[in-house]
Amino acid sequence: MVTQGTMVSFIHAFLISFPGLGHINPLLRLGKLLASKVVLASKVVLVTFCAPECVGKDMREANKNIISDERISFVAVFFLVWSSSMDGNTLSLKIELANLEARGRVLPVMLKENEVKGLTVSCLINNPFIPWVCDVADSLGIPCAVLWVRSCASFSAYYYYHFNLAPFPNETNPNIDVHLPNMPILKWDKFPSFLLPSNPFPVLATAILRQFDYLSKPIRIFIESFEDLEKDIVNYMSNFLPIKTVGPLLVEDPKIEDDIHADLMKADSFITQWLNSKPPSSVVYISFGSIVVRARNKSIKLLMVY
């Protein structure tokens, strides 16, 4: 068991998540993967997972073991941000993202409290919708990393878009093809939708692209992919950017995998029974995201598949 009194030499990774399930789950899996190492570079690994209270409440209600478990060196903490939900309204998103950043500036206080307890934070890891975490890390002189929950190819597209290094679809030419190094030609409808002129959520695109302003700082980009899947683009981007693939984010330690989940609601027993009745690796799960906007004809095509 790891206790404060015995933790003489340790690495304390402090993970800060955007309150979206598609961001919480990957970051929590990364935290569990780090915690499963127990000892890394001859040091004990401590992981703290931090998310807004608006999702912390739901996570605690759905997962009885979400609170800290010293046996696996994992702590879950939450800070109060807002009480309303993100309803997909552009104005609401803009206000709530600003509110998230304003309230999230309590982070230095939380880090100081850990230091007083003898649990000094070694590094901060956030996800792209909250780039201001890099500001906090920089102001405190703490190493920072970002978990990119998309492919390296997607990261490359955002990078070239942000720095205007290639022609992209725009209001004048919305259907042009995109040519990027070490990638096949991208048709406009195969491109990250946040970067299209038709994007209904420009405020989210702005939040993600703001993360690229920090590439000049000493940060590391963790990409939820693996080299064998995107070898050419990973090798190319690694030549000039501090990226590292960390996927697939799977934890082999059953103790950690079973004890800590990021569910925001309790699983329906009918669904779990149905899944358990199927052979291993026989079910494909597809997530379209919480704010996806599908055209009517695409929705019809999906229904026809089923």
N, C-alpha and C positions, 0 to 999 in steps of 0.2 A: 504494500500500500504506500502511495506517495502522500506525504503530509508536508505541511509548511515547514516543520522543524527539520525534516530530512532533505528538503529540496535545496541542496548546497549549490549544485551546478545543473542548470536547466535551460531549455529553450521554451519561451512562452510566446506562442503564436496567437494573436488577437484578431479574430475574424469578424468583419462588420458587413452585414448583408442588407441589401435592398429588400423591402417587404413584398416580394413576389415569389410565388412558389417555385417558378422556374429558375430563380436565383438562389433562394434559400437552400433547396435540395442539393445542387452541385457544391455550394460552398460548405454545407454541412458534411457532405461526403468527403470533401478534401480535409476538413477538420478531423473526421473520424479516421481517415487514412493516416494523417500525421500522428494522431493519438495511438493508433495501432502499432506504431514503431516503438513505443515505450521508451527506448533509448536510441538517440540519434547523435552521432559524432561524440559518443561517450557522455552525452548529456540527457537528462530526463526531459521528455516532451510534455509540455502542458499546453492545452488548447482552450481558449475562451471563445465562445460563439456569441455574437452580439447582434440583435435585431430590434426594430421598433416594437414597442409594447402592443401595438395594434395586432401584430401577428404573434407576439410572445404569449398573449392570453390564449389565443386559439391553440397554439402548440402545446401549452401546458395542459389544456383541457383534453386534447386528443392523445397525448403521450404521457403516461404516468411516470416515465423515467427520464423526463427532460431535464430535471434538476441535476446538479453535479454529482458525479460518481468518482470518488478519489481513486478507485481501483483502476480506472482507465484514464485518469488525468484529464478529464473533460468537464468543463464548466459551461453552463448556459446562462447568460445574463441578457436583460432586455432594458432598453431605455424608452421612456414615454415620448411619442412623437405626435401622433394625431389620433383622433377618435373616429373620423370618417373613413370610408373605404374609397379606393381609387375606382371611380365609376366609368372611366374611359372618356370623360369629357375633357377636351383639350385645355380649357381654362382651369378646370379643377386640377388636372395633372400638373399644370404649371405652378399653381398655388401650392399644391401639396409637395412637389419636389423642392420648392423654395422653403417650405415649412420644415421638411425633412432635414435640409441642410442647416437651417437656423437652430432647430432643436438638437440636431446631431452634434453641434459644436460643444456639447457637454462632454464629448469624448475625452478631451485632455484631462478633465476632472476624474473620469473613470480610470484612466491610465495612471494618474497620480495615486489614486486610492490603491491600485494594485501594487505600485512601487512601495507605498507605506507598509503594506502587508508582507513585503518581501517577495512579491511576485512580479518583478519588473518585466514589462513587455519587451520582447526581443524584436518583433516585427508586426506590422499590420497587413492584413490581406482583405481587400474589398472586392466588390463586383462593379461593373462599368457604370451603372446608373447613379452611383454616389462617388464621383471622382474627387470631391472635396476632402475625402479621407486622406488623399495624398498630400493635401495642404497641411493637415494635422500632423502627419508623419514627418513632413519636412520641417515644420516649426519645432518639433520635439527632437529632431535628429534620430528618428527611428526608421529603420529600413521598411520599405513598403512594396507590396506586390498586388497585382490585380488578377483575379480569376476571370478569364474570358470564356464564357459558357457556350460559345459558338465555335465553329471550325477555324482553322488557321487561314483558310481561303477567305472566310468572311472577314477575319481580322485584316487581311491584306486589302480587301475591298474598301473597308472603312479608312484604312491608312492612306491609300492613294486618293480617296475622295477628299479626306480632310485636308491634305496638303496639296490638293489640286494638281496631281501628278499625271492625270490621264483624263480624257473626255468621258463624261458620265451623262446619263439621261437628264434632261432639263426641261423647262417649260416649253422651249422652242423646239427641241428635238427629244421628245419623251421616249422614243422607241429605238434609239441607237444602240448598237452593240458595244460592249466594253472589252477592251484589250488590256490585260494586266500580265506582268512577267510571270512565267512558269505556271500559267493557268490557261485552260481552254477559253475560247471566246465566250463571253457571257451575254446571252440574250437579255433584253431588258426585263422580261418577266421571270428570269431565273436569278435576278439580282436581289440583294437584301432590300426588302420593301421600305425600310426606314430611309434609304438613300434615294428613293424615287420621288419625283416631283408630286406624285399623287399620294404620298404618305399622309394619312390622316392624323398622325401623331408627331408632328415636327418637334415638339418639346422633348420627346424621348430621344429622337435622333440627336438633338442638340446636347442632351445630357451624356449620351454615349460618346459623341465626337469630342466633347470637352476632355474626356479621359486622355485623348491623344496629345493634348497640350502638355501633359506631364512626361512625355517620353524623353524630354531633355534632362529630366531629373533621374537620379539613381534608383529606378524602380525595376521590378521584374514582372514580366507578363507570363502568367501561367495559362495555358490553353487546354481546354477540355477536349483534347483529341490525342491521337498517338501517331508517332512518326511514320509507321508502316502505312497508315491510311493516307497521309498527305506528305510523303517524303520530299518531293521536289519543292513544294512551296514552303515547307518548314525549313529545309536547308537553306533556301534562298533568303527568306526573311530573317533567319538567324545570323546572316552575315552582317546585318546592320541594326538589328533590334535585339534587346535582351529577352527573347522569348524562350519558353521551355514547355514542351507538351507534358501534361500530367495525367492524361486519360489512359485507359478508362478508369474513372474514379470508383473503383470497387474495393471493398474491404474484406480481406480474407478471415479476419478475426471474428468469429460468430458472436463473441461476447459483446463486442462493440456494435456490430451490425444489428443485433437483436435489441439492444438496450436503448439506443438513441435513434429517434426518427424525427422527421421534420413535417409530419402530416399536420395540416391545418384543420382537419376534421377527421372524425373517427371513420374508419373504413366500413362500408356497408357489408354486413355479414354475407349477403347473397353473392356479392361480387367476389369476396375472398373465397367463398366455398366453390364458386365456379372456376376461379383461377387454380385453386388447389386440386381440382378434378382433372386438370389438363397435364399432359406429360411435360417434363422439364424442357425449357427452351422452345416451346411450341406456340407461344402467344406473342404476338407483336403489338407493342404499345406505341401509339402515335399521338404526340401532343402538338396542337396547333398554336398553343400559347393562350394567355388569358385575354389578350386584346385583339386577337386576329379579326380582320374584317374580310369576309369572303363574298365574292360576287354570287348572285343567285344561281348562275349556271354551274359554278364550281360546287356549291352546296348540293345541287341536284346530282352531280356526278358522284359525289361522295356517298350519297344515299343509295345510288344505283349499285355501288360496290357492295354494300351490305345486303 
